[in-house]
Amino acid sequence: MRLGINLGYWGAGMDGDNLAVAQEADRLGYDVCWAAEAYGSDAPTVLSWVAAQTERIDVGSAIMQIPARQPAMTAMTAATLDSLSGGRFRLGLGVSGPQVSEGWYGVKFDKPLARTREYVEIVRKAMTRERLTYAGEHWTLPLPDGPGKPIKLTVHPEREHIPLYIAAIGPKNLEQTGEIADGALLIFPSAEHLEETAIRHIRAGREKAGLTMDGFDVHPTLPIALGPDVDALADMFRPYTALYVGGMGSRKQNFYNQLAQRMGYEKEAAEIQEKYLAGDKTGAAAAVPQRLIEQTALLGDVAAIADRMAAYAAAGVNTLTLSPAGFTLDERLAALRTGVEALERAGLA
């Protein structure tokens, strides 16, 4: 099993530390460094900054938002980053959510599966450097009855095939991801529930495309924190979990809340959302079950983290991306080193 890191959003107050974290992960042999975007920092700029100051580690977008860019622009960005980084770029895509898509980008959040499929098809076709034509429900290239003509990408990517990942949570999205992508970016993954909540759907998509799970990257992200007091470590992640389960999306359409329900936390997910949307963020965080945090984060000493890593490997995880937690840079760097030590202790290096 390989290791990655996720820097999250640039501009969250740890920017100077983030570069040091990426460089230490590069030195330690981590496989990939991901950066996110929502409605603040954009992923490609951050990744170009990191790629320029690292040597071996891949850089990946987790995610570049589909409503933010036309697919041909995404192909241009991917080709440029892959070329500049010497073949170290991974393209992660996702539809974001209705609040961001419609409120920030002015793009209607409808038919996300069909949009994702067409988007991926256009990006991949553009990356082949053949003249770009496409006739779909959401995109038509070139536009008919106008001056547009088929154009091909002028940039030569470092590699013919840039790995393409999709951030997926729901069963239908996971199945389509297995069908059309090289990997799935998962959030709030529980080793105990991974087969039922994710992998069986991915496998169905692979089978639909006539493929096996061989070569497909099951790629969850988990926070990691080192220390003897697991309860105190879990408290660090209560606001984060409450934000996603309670406040991401709307009352009717919150993918993370639905995931928590599928993991057996129906009552708790409803309580977290009710309190969060009522403005009681403290109460929402307090309502997050300890067990949910322990199932979706790596907490404790090296031995405990190694045991959890072994459970994820047994569940079918290929790459485990870590979000190193800590109040200081030294604590975050220590968490990175713990990740490598735990992987070796589990016999997975």
Number of C-alpha atoms within 10 A of each C-alpha: 15 18 22 27 28 24 22 20 22 19 10 11 9 15 14 11 16 20 17 17 23 27 20 16 24 21 13 14 14 23 19 24 30 29 25 23 19 18 12 11 16 19 23 23 14 22 22 17 11 23 25 10 14 19 14 18 24 23 30 31 27 25 25 25 25 21 24 20 13 13 21 20 13 24 26 19 16 25 26 20 25 24 17 16 23 16 20 23 31 22 26 27 25 19 22 20 20 21 17 20 21 14 11 13 15 13 15 13 16 12 9 17 14 13 19 23 15 18 24 21 15 24 20 17 19 23 26 16 16 13 13 19 17 16 12 12 9 11 16 12 16 16 14 9 6 7 7 10 13 12 14 16 18 11 15 15 24 18 15 12 12 20 16 23 28 28 24 24 22 16 17 15 21 26 23 24 29 32 23 18 22 19 26 26 23 20 17 22 23 23 21 15 15 19 15 12 21 23 22 16 22 29 22 21 24 22 15 14 13 9 15 16 18 7 10 19 21 23 23 24 22 23 20 24 29 24 13 11 11 16 14 12 22 21 15 16 21 21 18 12 22 26 20 18 29 29 23 21 19 14 13 8 13 18 18 23 27 18 22 20 16 14 17 12 18 14 10 19 23 19 17 29 26 18 20 23 16 13 12 13 21 14 17 27 22 15 19 24 16 14 10 20 22 18 17 22 23 27 25 21 16 21 15 14 24 24 15 23 24 19 16 21 18 12 17 17 21 19 21 25 26 25 22 25 20 17 9 11 17 12 15 22 20 17 23 27 16 21 29 21 17 22 24 12 17 20 12 14 12
